Amino acid sequence: MCRGAARACARVGGMFAHSTRNWWWTAHPAAH
């Protein structure tokens, strides 16, 4: 149970980090 929850949390965390990164690059094109 705990192991499965950790895996799900990591997946959600990864998607959140990916969406945040996309937002950052979209909002700050000059940062490239």
mmCIF entry with sequence, helices, sheets and N, C-alpha, C, O atoms, coordinates in Angstrom:
data_MODEL
# 
_entry.id   MODEL 
# 
_entity.id                         1 
_entity.type                       polymer 
_entity.pdbx_number_of_molecules   1 
# 
_entity_poly.entity_id                      1 
_entity_poly.type                           'polypeptide(L)' 
_entity_poly.nstd_linkage                   no 
_entity_poly.nstd_monomer                   no 
_entity_poly.pdbx_seq_one_letter_code       MCRGAARACARVGGMFAHSTRNWWWTAHPAAH 
_entity_poly.pdbx_seq_one_letter_code_can   MCRGAARACARVGGMFAHSTRNWWWTAHPAAH 
_entity_poly.pdbx_strand_id                 A 
# 
loop_
_entity_poly_seq.entity_id 
_entity_poly_seq.num 
_entity_poly_seq.mon_id 
_entity_poly_seq.hetero 
1 1  MET n 
1 2  CYS n 
1 3  ARG n 
1 4  GLY n 
1 5  ALA n 
1 6  ALA n 
1 7  ARG n 
1 8  ALA n 
1 9  CYS n 
1 10 ALA n 
1 11 ARG n 
1 12 VAL n 
1 13 GLY n 
1 14 GLY n 
1 15 MET n 
1 16 PHE n 
1 17 ALA n 
1 18 HIS n 
1 19 SER n 
1 20 THR n 
1 21 ARG n 
1 22 ASN n 
1 23 TRP n 
1 24 TRP n 
1 25 TRP n 
1 26 THR n 
1 27 ALA n 
1 28 HIS n 
1 29 PRO n 
1 30 ALA n 
1 31 ALA n 
1 32 HIS n 
# 
_struct_asym.id          A 
_struct_asym.entity_id   1 
# 
loop_
_struct_conf.conf_type_id 
_struct_conf.id 
_struct_conf.pdbx_PDB_helix_id 
_struct_conf.beg_label_comp_id 
_struct_conf.beg_label_asym_id 
_struct_conf.beg_label_seq_id 
_struct_conf.pdbx_beg_PDB_ins_code 
_struct_conf.end_label_comp_id 
_struct_conf.end_label_asym_id 
_struct_conf.end_label_seq_id 
_struct_conf.pdbx_end_PDB_ins_code 
_struct_conf.beg_auth_comp_id 
_struct_conf.beg_auth_asym_id 
_struct_conf.beg_auth_seq_id 
_struct_conf.end_auth_comp_id 
_struct_conf.end_auth_asym_id 
_struct_conf.end_auth_seq_id 
_struct_conf.pdbx_PDB_helix_class 
_struct_conf.details 
_struct_conf.pdbx_PDB_helix_length 
HELX_P HELX_P1 AA1 CYS A 2  ? ALA A 27 ? CYS A 2  ALA A 27 1 ? 26 
HELX_P HELX_P2 AA2 PRO A 29 ? ALA A 31 ? PRO A 29 ALA A 31 5 ? 3  
# 
_struct_conf_type.id          HELX_P 
_struct_conf_type.criteria    ? 
_struct_conf_type.reference   ? 
# 
loop_
_atom_site.group_PDB 
_atom_site.id 
_atom_site.type_symbol 
_atom_site.label_atom_id 
_atom_site.label_alt_id 
_atom_site.label_comp_id 
_atom_site.label_asym_id 
_atom_site.label_entity_id 
_atom_site.label_seq_id 
_atom_site.pdbx_PDB_ins_code 
_atom_site.Cartn_x 
_atom_site.Cartn_y 
_atom_site.Cartn_z 
_atom_site.occupancy 
_atom_site.B_iso_or_equiv 
_atom_site.pdbx_formal_charge 
_atom_site.auth_seq_id 
_atom_site.auth_comp_id 
_atom_site.auth_asym_id 
_atom_site.auth_atom_id 
_atom_site.pdbx_PDB_model_num 
ATOM 1   N N  . MET A 1 1  ? 0.838  -1.205 0.000   1.00 0.00 ? 1  MET A N  1 
ATOM 2   C CA . MET A 1 1  ? 0.000  0.000  0.000   1.00 0.00 ? 1  MET A CA 1 
ATOM 3   C C  . MET A 1 1  ? 0.872  1.254  0.000   1.00 0.00 ? 1  MET A C  1 
ATOM 4   O O  . MET A 1 1  ? 0.714  2.137  -0.843  1.00 0.00 ? 1  MET A O  1 
ATOM 5   N N  . CYS A 1 2  ? 1.787  1.314  0.954   1.00 0.00 ? 2  CYS A N  1 
ATOM 6   C CA . CYS A 1 2  ? 2.645  2.500  1.053   1.00 0.00 ? 2  CYS A CA 1 
ATOM 7   C C  . CYS A 1 2  ? 3.516  2.633  -0.193  1.00 0.00 ? 2  CYS A C  1 
ATOM 8   O O  . CYS A 1 2  ? 3.751  3.729  -0.701  1.00 0.00 ? 2  CYS A O  1 
ATOM 9   N N  . ARG A 1 3  ? 3.989  1.477  -0.668  1.00 0.00 ? 3  ARG A N  1 
ATOM 10  C CA . ARG A 1 3  ? 4.845  1.492  -1.851  1.00 0.00 ? 3  ARG A CA 1 
ATOM 11  C C  . ARG A 1 3  ? 4.057  1.978  -3.066  1.00 0.00 ? 3  ARG A C  1 
ATOM 12  O O  . ARG A 1 3  ? 4.556  2.775  -3.859  1.00 0.00 ? 3  ARG A O  1 
ATOM 13  N N  . GLY A 1 4  ? 2.827  1.493  -3.204  1.00 0.00 ? 4  GLY A N  1 
ATOM 14  C CA . GLY A 1 4  ? 1.988  1.911  -4.326  1.00 0.00 ? 4  GLY A CA 1 
ATOM 15  C C  . GLY A 1 4  ? 1.668  3.397  -4.253  1.00 0.00 ? 4  GLY A C  1 
ATOM 16  O O  . GLY A 1 4  ? 1.643  4.082  -5.276  1.00 0.00 ? 4  GLY A O  1 
ATOM 17  N N  . ALA A 1 5  ? 1.424  3.896  -3.046  1.00 0.00 ? 5  ALA A N  1 
ATOM 18  C CA . ALA A 1 5  ? 1.116  5.312  -2.869  1.00 0.00 ? 5  ALA A CA 1 
ATOM 19  C C  . ALA A 1 5  ? 2.321  6.163  -3.255  1.00 0.00 ? 5  ALA A C  1 
ATOM 20  O O  . ALA A 1 5  ? 2.177  7.221  -3.868  1.00 0.00 ? 5  ALA A O  1 
ATOM 21  N N  . ALA A 1 6  ? 3.506  5.691  -2.890  1.00 0.00 ? 6  ALA A N  1 
ATOM 22  C CA . ALA A 1 6  ? 4.721  6.436  -3.220  1.00 0.00 ? 6  ALA A CA 1 
ATOM 23  C C  . ALA A 1 6  ? 4.905  6.506  -4.731  1.00 0.00 ? 6  ALA A C  1 
ATOM 24  O O  . ALA A 1 6  ? 5.327  7.528  -5.271  1.00 0.00 ? 6  ALA A O  1 
ATOM 25  N N  . ARG A 1 7  ? 4.580  5.396  -5.410  1.00 0.00 ? 7  ARG A N  1 
ATOM 26  C CA . ARG A 1 7  ? 4.720  5.365  -6.868  1.00 0.00 ? 7  ARG A CA 1 
ATOM 27  C C  . ARG A 1 7  ? 3.735  6.333  -7.510  1.00 0.00 ? 7  ARG A C  1 
ATOM 28  O O  . ARG A 1 7  ? 4.090  7.063  -8.435  1.00 0.00 ? 7  ARG A O  1 
ATOM 29  N N  . ALA A 1 8  ? 2.498  6.339  -7.020  1.00 0.00 ? 8  ALA A N  1 
ATOM 30  C CA . ALA A 1 8  ? 1.485  7.244  -7.552  1.00 0.00 ? 8  ALA A CA 1 
ATOM 31  C C  . ALA A 1 8  ? 1.873  8.698  -7.290  1.00 0.00 ? 8  ALA A C  1 
ATOM 32  O O  . ALA A 1 8  ? 1.696  9.564  -8.146  1.00 0.00 ? 8  ALA A O  1 
ATOM 33  N N  . CYS A 1 9  ? 2.408  8.954  -6.089  1.00 0.00 ? 9  CYS A N  1 
ATOM 34  C CA . CYS A 1 9  ? 2.816  10.310 -5.734  1.00 0.00 ? 9  CYS A CA 1 
ATOM 35  C C  . CYS A 1 9  ? 3.942  10.775 -6.645  1.00 0.00 ? 9  CYS A C  1 
ATOM 36  O O  . CYS A 1 9  ? 3.963  11.928 -7.074  1.00 0.00 ? 9  CYS A O  1 
ATOM 37  N N  . ALA A 1 10 ? 4.885  9.873  -6.941  1.00 0.00 ? 10 ALA A N  1 
ATOM 38  C CA . ALA A 1 10 ? 6.002  10.226 -7.809  1.00 0.00 ? 10 ALA A CA 1 
ATOM 39  C C  . ALA A 1 10 ? 5.499  10.546 -9.215  1.00 0.00 ? 10 ALA A C  1 
ATOM 40  O O  . ALA A 1 10 ? 6.007  11.452 -9.875  1.00 0.00 ? 10 ALA A O  1 
ATOM 41  N N  . ARG A 1 11 ? 4.488  9.785  -9.667  1.00 0.00 ? 11 ARG A N  1 
ATOM 42  C CA . ARG A 1 11 ? 3.945  10.023 -11.005 1.00 0.00 ? 11 ARG A CA 1 
ATOM 43  C C  . ARG A 1 11 ? 3.262  11.386 -11.056 1.00 0.00 ? 11 ARG A C  1 
ATOM 44  O O  . ARG A 1 11 ? 3.458  12.146 -12.004 1.00 0.00 ? 11 ARG A O  1 
ATOM 45  N N  . VAL A 1 12 ? 2.463  11.695 -10.041 1.00 0.00 ? 12 VAL A N  1 
ATOM 46  C CA . VAL A 1 12 ? 1.776  12.991 -9.983  1.00 0.00 ? 12 VAL A CA 1 
ATOM 47  C C  . VAL A 1 12 ? 2.802  14.116 -9.869  1.00 0.00 ? 12 VAL A C  1 
ATOM 48  O O  . VAL A 1 12 ? 2.673  15.151 -10.523 1.00 0.00 ? 12 VAL A O  1 
ATOM 49  N N  . GLY A 1 13 ? 3.822  13.904 -9.033  1.00 0.00 ? 13 GLY A N  1 
ATOM 50  C CA . GLY A 1 13 ? 4.865  14.913 -8.871  1.00 0.00 ? 13 GLY A CA 1 
ATOM 51  C C  . GLY A 1 13 ? 5.600  15.161 -10.178 1.00 0.00 ? 13 GLY A C  1 
ATOM 52  O O  . GLY A 1 13 ? 5.950  16.298 -10.494 1.00 0.00 ? 13 GLY A O  1 
ATOM 53  N N  . GLY A 1 14 ? 5.834  14.093 -10.938 1.00 0.00 ? 14 GLY A N  1 
ATOM 54  C CA . GLY A 1 14 ? 6.525  14.231 -12.215 1.00 0.00 ? 14 GLY A CA 1 
ATOM 55  C C  . GLY A 1 14 ? 5.689  15.019 -13.214 1.00 0.00 ? 14 GLY A C  1 
ATOM 56  O O  . GLY A 1 14 ? 6.217  15.853 -13.949 1.00 0.00 ? 14 GLY A O  1 
ATOM 57  N N  . MET A 1 15 ? 4.374  14.754 -13.241 1.00 0.00 ? 15 MET A N  1 
ATOM 58  C CA . MET A 1 15 ? 3.499  15.486 -14.158 1.00 0.00 ? 15 MET A CA 1 
ATOM 59  C C  . MET A 1 15 ? 3.421  16.954 -13.756 1.00 0.00 ? 15 MET A C  1 
ATOM 60  O O  . MET A 1 15 ? 3.378  17.840 -14.610 1.00 0.00 ? 15 MET A O  1 
ATOM 61  N N  . PHE A 1 16 ? 3.403  17.204 -12.437 1.00 0.00 ? 16 PHE A N  1 
ATOM 62  C CA . PHE A 1 16 ? 3.339  18.581 -11.961 1.00 0.00 ? 16 PHE A CA 1 
ATOM 63  C C  . PHE A 1 16 ? 4.609  19.334 -12.353 1.00 0.00 ? 16 PHE A C  1 
ATOM 64  O O  . PHE A 1 16 ? 4.548  20.479 -12.801 1.00 0.00 ? 16 PHE A O  1 
ATOM 65  N N  . ALA A 1 17 ? 5.765  18.679 -12.179 1.00 0.00 ? 17 ALA A N  1 
ATOM 66  C CA . ALA A 1 17 ? 7.035  19.312 -12.528 1.00 0.00 ? 17 ALA A CA 1 
ATOM 67  C C  . ALA A 1 17 ? 7.085  19.583 -14.033 1.00 0.00 ? 17 ALA A C  1 
ATOM 68  O O  . ALA A 1 17 ? 7.588  20.622 -14.462 1.00 0.00 ? 17 ALA A O  1 
ATOM 69  N N  . HIS A 1 18 ? 6.560  18.647 -14.836 1.00 0.00 ? 18 HIS A N  1 
ATOM 70  C CA . HIS A 1 18 ? 6.586  18.806 -16.285 1.00 0.00 ? 18 HIS A CA 1 
ATOM 71  C C  . HIS A 1 18 ? 5.700  19.977 -16.709 1.00 0.00 ? 18 HIS A C  1 
ATOM 72  O O  . HIS A 1 18 ? 6.104  20.798 -17.533 1.00 0.00 ? 18 HIS A O  1 
ATOM 73  N N  . SER A 1 19 ? 4.493  20.054 -16.147 1.00 0.00 ? 19 SER A N  1 
ATOM 74  C CA . SER A 1 19 ? 3.577  21.143 -16.494 1.00 0.00 ? 19 SER A CA 1 
ATOM 75  C C  . SER A 1 19 ? 4.137  22.481 -16.029 1.00 0.00 ? 19 SER A C  1 
ATOM 76  O O  . SER A 1 19 ? 3.975  23.496 -16.706 1.00 0.00 ? 19 SER A O  1 
ATOM 77  N N  . THR A 1 20 ? 4.802  22.482 -14.862 1.00 0.00 ? 20 THR A N  1 
ATOM 78  C CA . THR A 1 20 ? 5.387  23.718 -14.342 1.00 0.00 ? 20 THR A CA 1 
ATOM 79  C C  . THR A 1 20 ? 6.512  24.175 -15.257 1.00 0.00 ? 20 THR A C  1 
ATOM 80  O O  . THR A 1 20 ? 6.647  25.367 -15.531 1.00 0.00 ? 20 THR A O  1 
ATOM 81  N N  . ARG A 1 21 ? 7.322  23.226 -15.733 1.00 0.00 ? 21 ARG A N  1 
ATOM 82  C CA . ARG A 1 21 ? 8.434  23.558 -16.616 1.00 0.00 ? 21 ARG A CA 1 
ATOM 83  C C  . ARG A 1 21 ? 7.893  24.133 -17.925 1.00 0.00 ? 21 ARG A C  1 
ATOM 84  O O  . ARG A 1 21 ? 8.412  25.125 -18.438 1.00 0.00 ? 21 ARG A O  1 
ATOM 85  N N  . ASN A 1 22 ? 6.836  23.495 -18.465 1.00 0.00 ? 22 ASN A N  1 
ATOM 86  C CA . ASN A 1 22 ? 6.235  23.991 -19.701 1.00 0.00 ? 22 ASN A CA 1 
ATOM 87  C C  . ASN A 1 22 ? 5.690  25.398 -19.511 1.00 0.00 ? 22 ASN A C  1 
ATOM 88  O O  . ASN A 1 22 ? 5.843  26.257 -20.379 1.00 0.00 ? 22 ASN A O  1 
ATOM 89  N N  . TRP A 1 23 ? 5.046  25.627 -18.355 1.00 0.00 ? 23 TRP A N  1 
ATOM 90  C CA . TRP A 1 23 ? 4.505  26.959 -18.088 1.00 0.00 ? 23 TRP A CA 1 
ATOM 91  C C  . TRP A 1 23 ? 5.635  27.981 -18.013 1.00 0.00 ? 23 TRP A C  1 
ATOM 92  O O  . TRP A 1 23 ? 5.514  29.087 -18.541 1.00 0.00 ? 23 TRP A O  1 
ATOM 93  N N  . TRP A 1 24 ? 6.747  27.607 -17.349 1.00 0.00 ? 24 TRP A N  1 
ATOM 94  C CA . TRP A 1 24 ? 7.865  28.533 -17.197 1.00 0.00 ? 24 TRP A CA 1 
ATOM 95  C C  . TRP A 1 24 ? 8.423  28.921 -18.565 1.00 0.00 ? 24 TRP A C  1 
ATOM 96  O O  . TRP A 1 24 ? 8.631  30.102 -18.842 1.00 0.00 ? 24 TRP A O  1 
ATOM 97  N N  . TRP A 1 25 ? 8.666  27.918 -19.423 1.00 0.00 ? 25 TRP A N  1 
ATOM 98  C CA . TRP A 1 25 ? 9.236  28.214 -20.741 1.00 0.00 ? 25 TRP A CA 1 
ATOM 99  C C  . TRP A 1 25 ? 8.247  29.009 -21.596 1.00 0.00 ? 25 TRP A C  1 
ATOM 100 O O  . TRP A 1 25 ? 8.648  29.863 -22.387 1.00 0.00 ? 25 TRP A O  1 
ATOM 101 N N  . THR A 1 26 ? 6.954  28.723 -21.429 1.00 0.00 ? 26 THR A N  1 
ATOM 102 C CA . THR A 1 26 ? 5.944  29.448 -22.208 1.00 0.00 ? 26 THR A CA 1 
ATOM 103 C C  . THR A 1 26 ? 5.833  30.898 -21.735 1.00 0.00 ? 26 THR A C  1 
ATOM 104 O O  . THR A 1 26 ? 5.655  31.811 -22.541 1.00 0.00 ? 26 THR A O  1 
ATOM 105 N N  . ALA A 1 27 ? 5.938  31.097 -20.424 1.00 0.00 ? 27 ALA A N  1 
ATOM 106 C CA . ALA A 1 27 ? 5.786  32.437 -19.864 1.00 0.00 ? 27 ALA A CA 1 
ATOM 107 C C  . ALA A 1 27 ? 7.070  33.257 -19.980 1.00 0.00 ? 27 ALA A C  1 
ATOM 108 O O  . ALA A 1 27 ? 7.031  34.487 -19.942 1.00 0.00 ? 27 ALA A O  1 
ATOM 109 N N  . HIS A 1 28 ? 8.217  32.566 -20.123 1.00 0.00 ? 28 HIS A N  1 
ATOM 110 C CA . HIS A 1 28 ? 9.491  33.276 -20.184 1.00 0.00 ? 28 HIS A CA 1 
ATOM 111 C C  . HIS A 1 28 ? 10.294 32.822 -21.407 1.00 0.00 ? 28 HIS A C  1 
ATOM 112 O O  . HIS A 1 28 ? 11.331 32.175 -21.257 1.00 0.00 ? 28 HIS A O  1 
ATOM 113 N N  . PRO A 1 29 ? 9.827  33.153 -22.611 1.00 0.00 ? 29 PRO A N  1 
ATOM 114 C CA . PRO A 1 29 ? 10.525 32.718 -23.831 1.00 0.00 ? 29 PRO A CA 1 
ATOM 115 C C  . PRO A 1 29 ? 11.946 33.247 -23.899 1.00 0.00 ? 29 PRO A C  1 
ATOM 116 O O  . PRO A 1 29 ? 12.815 32.604 -24.487 1.00 0.00 ? 29 PRO A O  1 
ATOM 117 N N  . ALA A 1 30 ? 12.201 34.414 -23.304 1.00 0.00 ? 30 ALA A N  1 
ATOM 118 C CA . ALA A 1 30 ? 13.540 34.997 -23.344 1.00 0.00 ? 30 ALA A CA 1 
ATOM 119 C C  . ALA A 1 30 ? 14.517 34.209 -22.473 1.00 0.00 ? 30 ALA A C  1 
ATOM 120 O O  . ALA A 1 30 ? 15.732 34.343 -22.621 1.00 0.00 ? 30 ALA A O  1 
ATOM 121 N N  . ALA A 1 31 ? 13.986 33.386 -21.562 1.00 0.00 ? 31 ALA A N  1 
ATOM 122 C CA . ALA A 1 31 ? 14.835 32.617 -20.659 1.00 0.00 ? 31 ALA A CA 1 
ATOM 123 C C  . ALA A 1 31 ? 15.567 31.498 -21.398 1.00 0.00 ? 31 ALA A C  1 
ATOM 124 O O  . ALA A 1 31 ? 16.533 30.936 -20.880 1.00 0.00 ? 31 ALA A O  1 
ATOM 125 N N  . HIS A 1 32 ? 15.113 31.180 -22.592 1.00 0.00 ? 32 HIS A N  1 
ATOM 126 C CA . HIS A 1 32 ? 15.782 30.138 -23.364 1.00 0.00 ? 32 HIS A CA 1 
ATOM 127 C C  . HIS A 1 32 ? 17.190 30.597 -23.679 1.00 0.00 ? 32 HIS A C  1 
ATOM 128 O O  . HIS A 1 32 ? 17.945 29.872 -24.328 1.00 0.00 ? 32 HIS A O  1 
# 
